[in-house]
Amino acid sequence: MEQARKQELAEIARKIRVGIIEGVYHAGCGHPGGSLGIADLMACLYFEEMKIDPSQPKMEGRDRFVLSKGHTAPALYATLANRGFFPVEELNTLRHTGSRLQGHPDMKHIPGVDMSTGSLGQGISAACGMALAAKISGAAYRTYAVLGDGESEEGQVWEAAMFAAHYKLDNLCAVLDWNGLQIDGPITEVMNPTPHDEKFRAFGWHVISIDGNDFDAIEAAFREARTVKGKPTVIIARTVKGKGVSYMENAVEWHGAAPKEEQYKVALRDLGEEA
Amino acid sequence: MDKIATREAYGKALAEFGEQYDFVVLDADLAAATKTGIFKKKFPERFFDCGIAEANMTSVAAGLAAAGQVPFISSFAMFSAGRAFEQVRNSICYPHLNVKVVGTHAGITVGEDGATHQCDEDLALMRSLPGMVVINPSDAFETRAAVLAAIQYNGPMYLRFSRYATPNLTAEMPEYRFEIGRGVVMGEGSDVTIVACGYMVHLALEAREMLAAEGISARVINMHTVKPLDTELLIKAAEETGCVVTAEEHSVNGGLGEAVAGVLSEIHPVPVLRVGVEDRFGQSGKVPELLEIYGLTAAKIAERARAAIALKKK
């Protein structure tokens, strides 16, 4: 990737992170850790990889995206807002009564949200359905899904893994956000779902392991996924939970907590914003 | 009169309407039993076996619907409505997606397989979901009409079918017309109204004859749509007959009986007595014997009708 483009993406990812912090701070709750961790992936998906048009959120031939780890909705909303699906200012209404920015993604009301998610394990199955629909109708769109490493403890994820390989859904690209932490602690201590690469390979998937906070690696992985035929691809993306906010990085307590006013100011400063 | 199981009519209807309408059918390794195999044979490219993985099948269907396909997903009621309840709720009903969830082998007429496979709770589960339409046809002819209505309806729907054959009563009714949310008066009457659905409708008509022999005039409503309930027809019946008996091959908790009682207690309170499975699990056995044991008989309906009339006179 060209240096200039990489800088542009870095700036977009920074804005997404600012949007996450604004949203969660004004909500007084939410899930900043995992959201910050996937900001670079989301920037690549919506500003580089996916065929979408913010002026036509329901465009028939658009690429589909499913946030299977729906609790990181702040990252999806901040990405959609910065991409032009709705005003960035609206991010401050996250989780407020009457806001369309529900705590978890709601496809009925939020422009750009292709599937309602939040209950873990279901989004990846729905993404399989979208990919299968393209196979049935002969549509050329691709379907992307981001799921959590902790989420992979849900049995339904492996039902979906079986299904996607069985129906040769090579138009499906899943990204497993591997930040190593879940609510109760490190995933290897709570309920070890590793090794993900060997498991997905055994299920018949093409597996790519990358640093999920490295734009070159992310872009190369999506490019490689597009060339794979006859099987789905999973990108196992190592990310830093809380990435970009000093005190949230790799800190499990920021999985689902909002910063207080002083912490909010520190977070914005960490992200290069003038508070 | 010929007897056909509604699951059989379901499979045949899918195969019949598959020629004219564009929909897909998913099953979870039960195509031979749910009868979607009839569709699979005719339209193999529109049939997708999901294996024994109902949760995934349900959310896959949501994704298909979100991308414009019209999926029917089939399994035994225990699994499509029971095991995958949360997927039906969050993947399908919350975004109000156009998926038809089908539960065959509902109720205790599953017979020998026993309690683990006899779902007496699916109406309660599906009825509790916002925006869900719940339909339990009484016979083969009505099933065919319900499947066509499901294809033409845009939104989530639960269809409940039986393993066990029932007489094809509605096929004999020249005026019969199926409409979602409209009950069918199967027989007029003035002393009591029997509101039944699914397998119990023909037993309600038998009970009506038993009562007629005693000089009691019973109206029978076939409430094939459990949700949205035909409140207009129900209230009219309550006003004109003064008491109601409900009959369902389902738990008395949360199904047709409570739906009817709920509406009437709020709008036109009259005695409502429920016939159904009384808060207990099923068991293995021959279907006629199980129906006796669990009180799902014409005699039981007639007995409750007499009791309802007695309450009315107090």
Chai-1 contact restraints between the chains, C-beta under 6 A:
chainA,res_idxA,chainB,res_idxB,connection_type,confidence,min_distance_angstrom,max_distance_angstrom,comment,restraint_id
A,M107,B,P95,contact,1.0,0.0,6.0,A-B,restraint_1
A,K108,B,P95,contact,1.0,0.0,6.0,A-B,restraint_2
A,M115,B,A66,contact,1.0,0.0,6.0,A-B,restraint_3
A,S116,B,Y94,contact,1.0,0.0,6.0,A-B,restraint_4
A,S116,B,P95,contact,1.0,0.0,6.0,A-B,restraint_5
A,S119,B,N90,contact,1.0,0.0,6.0,A-B,restraint_6
A,Q122,B,S59,contact,1.0,0.0,6.0,A-B,restraint_7
A,Q122,B,Q87,contact,1.0,0.0,6.0,A-B,restraint_8
A,Q122,B,S91,contact,1.0,0.0,6.0,A-B,restraint_9
A,S125,B,N56,contact,1.0,0.0,6.0,A-B,restraint_10
A,S125,B,S59,contact,1.0,0.0,6.0,A-B,restraint_11
A,S125,B,V60,contact,1.0,0.0,6.0,A-B,restraint_12
A,A126,B,S59,contact,1.0,0.0,6.0,A-B,restraint_13
A,A126,B,A62,contact,1.0,0.0,6.0,A-B,restraint_14
A,A126,B,G63,contact,1.0,0.0,6.0,A-B,restraint_15
A,A126,B,S91,contact,1.0,0.0,6.0,A-B,restraint_16
A,C128,B,V60,contact,1.0,0.0,6.0,A-B,restraint_17
A,G129,B,V60,contact,1.0,0.0,6.0,A-B,restraint_18
A,G129,B,G63,contact,1.0,0.0,6.0,A-B,restraint_19
A,G129,B,L64,contact,1.0,0.0,6.0,A-B,restraint_20
A,M130,B,G63,contact,1.0,0.0,6.0,A-B,restraint_21
A,M130,B,A67,contact,1.0,0.0,6.0,A-B,restraint_22
A,A133,B,L64,contact,1.0,0.0,6.0,A-B,restraint_23
A,A133,B,A67,contact,1.0,0.0,6.0,A-B,restraint_24
A,A133,B,Q69,contact,1.0,0.0,6.0,A-B,restraint_25
A,Q156,B,A55,contact,1.0,0.0,6.0,A-B,restraint_26
A,Q156,B,N56,contact,1.0,0.0,6.0,A-B,restraint_27
A,E159,B,A53,contact,1.0,0.0,6.0,A-B,restraint_28
A,E159,B,N56,contact,1.0,0.0,6.0,A-B,restraint_29
A,A160,B,N56,contact,1.0,0.0,6.0,A-B,restraint_30
A,F163,B,N56,contact,1.0,0.0,6.0,A-B,restraint_31
